[in-house]
Amino acid sequence: MPLVSQACAASDATNASIVAHAGEPIGEEVKFGNTTFYITGKQSNTAVLYLTDVFGIQLAENKLLADSFGRAGYLTIAPDMFGGKPAPVDLIDPGFNMTGFLYQNRPEVIDPILKSSVDFIRERFSVNNIVATGYCFGGRYAFRLLSEGRHVKAAFAAHPSLLEDGEIANITGPVSVAAAETDDAMPVERRHEIEEQLLKTEQTYSISLYSGTMHGFGVRANVSDPEQRFAKEAAFFQAVRWFDTWTSNK
């Protein structure tokens, strides 16, 4: 299967021009089993498993950010975790039931999709080194994939939501977190609890807090605001440098 050719170099890991905020996505969608994947980047020693927010791979910003990981030198695969039925961009749509959506997409449903995603990466691309990057909803699953037997070497999570203490305690590898200054899904008290739980794991970790940001900034920042644009780009490079450090991709 042809992959999108994207020139990159080691120095690109700090080059903000590789982060796409607008334009047309350059990857392709491929179906494997019952799951559709957005694939971007060229063959690499390590693959990034990109776990979206509730807006799924249908959201242009998710595809563009996945493309940015491709330009940073990583084959990047984003599964459609919601079977073509993501949350609407307007979460206050009167026809949308968030409680029902989260139940329909609970761990018992999502975990098998991610297991299939890991199998897809290994079988189709012969890549054994896999890292996970997750945003909001997907941030929780980046942690879950880092538990024993899930075969992910490192993880990054931006403003993870619904993350439980047990999911933090179960990690078996390095994890990095990007936190928003204002986040109802991870308020200050919860952020401090997450820090305490990470300390107990004795795993390598980092947490960065970005001022002037709200929940979702890692994908959907207002890039016309210099502070938010900086935070989104800095969080992206936080992930890239984390993966560069803990894998043999570079």
Secondary structure, DSSP 8 states (H G I E B T S, - for coil): ---------GGGGG-GGGS-SSS----EEEEETTEEEEEES---SEEEEEE--TTTTTSHHHHHHHHHHHHTT-EEEEE-TTTT----SSTT-TT--HHHHHHHT-HHHHHHHHHHHHHHHHHHH---EEEEEEETHHHHHHHHHTBTTS---EEEEES--S--HHHHHTB-S-EEEEEEEE-TTS-HHHHHHHHHHHHHHTS-EEEEEEEEEETTHHHH--TTSHHHHHHHHHHHHHHHHHHHHHSS--
